[in-house]
Amino acid sequence: MDGVGAVSEPGAAPIRVFLVSPIRIYREGLAHVLASYEGVDVTGSADRVEPAVPMVRRREVDIVLYDLRTPSGLAGVRRLATASQVRVVALGIEESVDWVIACAEAGIAGYVTDDTSLAELVARIEDAAHGNFRCPPHIAASLLRRLATISPQPGPPSSGNRLTARELEVAALLQEGLSNKQIAHRLTIQLATVKNHVHSILEKLESPTRVDAAAVLRHSYVDVTSTRRQHSSW
C-alpha cells in the first residue's frame, strides 16, 4: 500500500499493537510497516507468547497480532484471550470453516489469511479494536450454527453468577492454566484453601475436571477475569 494511512479518528488514542511470530524477518518487517500508520502504536514484538502476557495483563496492549505458526498454536491464543480484555487477531489462518471455528472458540477477535493485503490487515486491526468481526457469509453461518449448539444449554450463561467473589478469582486463574500451588502463590492464600475453592467451583459448574470448568466459563457470558480485577484488593 502506498503512503501512510490513518487508522483511528483524529484525536483518538492510537491502537496499541503487539506482534507474536516465530519468523523474525516477518514480525520485524510487519512491525516496521505498521508503525508508519497513523493511529497504530506498535508496542513490541516477540517470537513466542510469553513476553506478551505481562503487557496484556497490565492492559498495555489493545491488539495482539498472533501468527498461528507460533509453537504454542491455539493454546497461545487462549492464554492471551483469557489474560485480559486484549483482542487477538490471528495471522496466517486457513479460511476453512473448521479452522475459523477452532480459532473463534480459542478467543480470536479477527483473522487474516496469508493472501491478505496490508490494507486489509490494518482494516482487521481497526475492526477488532472496535469489536467488529468480519468473515465471509458461509463462515458466519457456520459460526452461528455452532453457537446454536451451545447456547440452549441453561447452565453456562449464568453459571459464573453462582460463584463467590473469591471463587471467581480462582476460576480466572484456572482459565489461565495455573496449578493449585501457583494460584495459592498468586492470591497469597493457603494451598488447602485453593483446593477447597477448586472443589466448590467444579461442583457448582457441574464439571468433572479443571479443563471442563474452564471451558464452561469460556462459553458463559460471565467475564471472570474482569470480576477478579474488581476484587484484586482481597
N, C-alpha and C positions, 0 to 999 in steps of 0.2 A: 504494500500500500504506500503510495507516495504521500509525503508530507506528514505532519503531526496532527492527529485527530484529537478532538475533545470528547471525553467520556462523560464527565459529570456536568451538571448545570453550573453556570458561572457563579462563583462564590461558595459552592458546595464543597464539603470536605472531600479530599481525594479518596479513592478506593484503595485500601492497603492490601497489597497482594504479596503472597509468599509462594515461591516455586519449589516443588519437590520433583526431582527427576534424577535417575542414576546416570544419565548421559550428560557429562559436563558441558560439552560444546553446545548441546541443545538448550540446557537450562540457562547457561550464561548468555547465549545469543538471544534467547527469548526475553530474559530479564533486561538486557540492553535495549531491545526494541520497545518493550512495553514501557520502559522508563521514559521514553520520548513522548508518550501520550499524556496530554494534559488531563488531569483528573485521575491518573493512576500513580500510586506510590509503591514501588517495588521495595518491600522491607527486607528482603533477603531470599536466599535460595539454599537448598541442601540436596544431597544425594539420597537421603532417607528421611523417614517421617519424624524421627526423634527430635531433631533440632527445632522443628516447627511447633511441637506440642507445648513447650513452656510459653512461647509467644501467643499461642492460641488461648491458653488458659489465662494469660494476663490481658486478653482482649486487645492485643496489639495488631491483630490481623483481621481483615474482613473476608478475604477470599484466599483460599489455598488452591493453587493450580497443581493438581496431583497427577503425575504420569503413572498410568497403570502398569508400566514396566518396572516400577519400583518393587524391590523384592518383597515388601510386606503386602503388596497387592490390595485386595479389597479390605483386608484386616486393617491396613493403614487408613483407609477411608473411614471405617467405623471408628477407629481410635480418634481421628480428628473431629469427626462429626459429633461424638459424644463428649469431647473435652470442653466444648464451649458452644457459643452461638455462631461460630465460624461457618462459612458456606464453602463447600468443596466442589470445584469444577474439575471433572475427570478429563485427562488428556489422552488421546490415542485410543478411545473406546471403539470397539467393533459395533456398529449400529445395527445390531440384531435385537429382536425382542428379548431373548433370554439375557443378553449382556446388559441391556439398559435396565431391565427389571432387577437384575442382581445388583447393579450399581445403585439403583434407586433405593433398594432395601438396605444397602450399606450406608446410605445417607447423603448421596451426592445432591447438589443443588443445580447442576448443569453439566454438560459434557460437550466435547468436540471430538471429531474423528481425525485420523491422520491426513485426510484430504481437506480439512477445514482451512480457510484462509485466515490471515492475521486479523483482517477486519471483522470476520465472523467470530473469532476468539474474543476480541475486545467487546463485541456485542454480547457474547455469552457472559462475560465478566460483569457487564453492566446489568444484564438480566438477573443474574444470581444475586447481585448486590441489592436489587430491588425486589427480590423474592419471586421472580418470574422464572418459569421452566419451559424451555422451547424444545420441541421434538416433532418428528413427522406424525401425521394423523394416525397412522397404523400403530405406531409406538404408543401414542397417547391412549388409544383404545385398549391396547393390551394392558397398560398400567391401570386403567380404570377397572378392567375385568379382574386384575389381580387384587385391587383394593376392595372390590366387591366380595372377594372370597374371604377377606379377613375382617371387614367392617361389621358384619352382622353379629359377630361374637359379642355377647353382652358384657363380658368381664373386662377385657383390656382397656377400653376407653376410660373407665372410671377406676381401674384397679389401683392406680397410684394414689387416689384420694383416700384409700383405706390405710395407707402407711402413715406412721407418725413422722414428725419433723426429722427426728434422728434416723429413722429407717429410710427416709428419702435421701439423706446424706449418704448412708451406707449403700443404698441402691445405685446412686450416681457413680460411686466408686466401683461397684460391681460391674457397671456398664463399661468402665474403663479397663476392666480386666484385672483389677488389683486383687491380691490374695488377702485372706483374713489378717495376716500379720502386717501387710502393707497398709491396710485400711486402719488397723489399730494405731499404727505409727502416724498416719496422716491425720487422724482425728484425735490423737492423744488420749486414747481410751484403752482399757484392758482387752487383751485378746479374747478372753471368755465373754466379755460384753459384746464384742463383734460377732462371735459365733451365735449368741442368743438373738441378735438382731437379724442375722442372715437366716437363721431358722424361722423366725417370725415372718420375714419377707417371703420366703419360699412358701410358707403355709398360706399367707394372705393372697399371694398371686397364684396359688394352686400350681406351682411349678416344681417339678422333681429335682431340677438342678439349677445351679447358678446361671448357666448359659441360657436355659429356658426362661428364667426370670428376666434376664437382660433383654431377651427377645420380646417378651410380653411388654416391657416398659418401652422398648423402641417403637412398638406398634400402638402404644397408647397415645392419648392426647395430653399426657402429663409431662411437662418439662422438668425432669428430676434434677438436671444439672443447674437450672436457674433457681429451683427451690433450695438446693443445697447452698448456693451462694447467699441466699437470703438468711440462712441460719448459720453462716460461717463464724458467727461470734460465739457459738457454743463453746 
